[in-house]
Amino acid sequence: MAKFAVFFSYSSDAWARLIDSPGDRGAAVEQMLGSVGGSLESIYWMLGTHDGIAIVDVPDSVSVAALNVATLSTGAITHVQSQELLTRQQFSHVLQRARDAVQVFRRPGED
């Protein structure tokens, strides 16, 4: 499973509906994640650039992209941004591969 931080922002219409009938948005998110074999680790709402953040586990980047498209298509979400989260071990592998790649990289004009 891949872990993602998903930042989201509600439309003004969605905010109005939430005020009238808050419900359990976490349960709704869990149900949607379950449709692609994913799960919700945590969800938080915040004030600022985004309205909330969800930390989710999904099978792959295609699954999170599908969820992003699905939520945006409803009009209830005006912005969604997903960032894959890496463990310390994964990040160590990134740095090892970067060390190998930088050895063969040629800057423009150095061909």
N, C-alpha and C positions, 0 to 999 in steps of 0.2 A: 504494500500500500504506500502511496505517496501522501505526504502531509502538505497542506496548503493553508495559507492565511488568505481569507477571502474578505476584502473590504467591500462594503455596499452602502448605497444611499437610496432612500425611499423617495418616491414621487410625493408631491403635496397631497394628491388624492389618497395615496396609501396612508400617509400620516393622519389624515382626517378619519379614515376607516379605523385605524388603530386606536385613535382617541375614543371613538364611539364604541368599539368592541375590541379590546386589546387581545384577547385570546392567548394562546401559548405559541408564540412564534418559533420557539426552540423545537417544539414538537413538529411543526410544519417543515422546518428545515431538516430535521431528522428523517421525516418521511420522504422528502425529496432526495436526500442523499442515499437513502436505502434503495431507491429506484435504480441506482447505478452501482449498487454494492458498496456504498460508502457509509461513513458514520461521522457523527458530530462529536468532537472532543470538548469544545466550549464555544460559547457565543457571548459577545458583549456588545452593548450599545454605548455610543459615545457622542459627544458634541464636538463639532469641528468639521474638518474636510469631509469625513465620512460619517454615516449614521451608525455603523456597526462593523464588527469584525467577527468572523467565525473561523475557528481552527478546525479543519476537517481532514479526514482520511478518505481518500478515493483511490480506486485501482490505478489510475494513470491520468496524464494530462488531457487526454481526449475526453475522459469522463468529466473532469472539472470544466472543460470548455463547453461541453453539452449542457451542464447545469447553468453556466453563465448565460448561454444563449436562451435557455428555457426561461430563466428568471427575467431577463431583459425583455423577452417577447410578451410578457404579461402587462408591461407598463407600470407595474407596482414598484419596480426598481429602476432608477434612472442611471445608475453607475455601478459597475462591479469590476473589481480588480483582484485577480488571483495571483499569488506569489507562492511558488513552491518553497517549502522550508527544508533545510538540509540538517541532518544530524552532524555532530562533530566528526564522526567517522566518514560520512559522505563528503564533508567539506575537506577533510584530509585527502581523500581520493581526488577531489577537484584540483587541489593544489599540486598533487603529484602529476596529474595529467597536464596541467598548465605548464609545469616545469619542462615536460617533454615537448609540448607544442611550441613553446617559446624558442626552443633550440632550432626549429625549422622554419619559423616565421620570417618572412622577408617583408621589409617595409616597402611601400610604393617607391618605385624608382630603383630598387636594389635587385631587380630581376636579372 
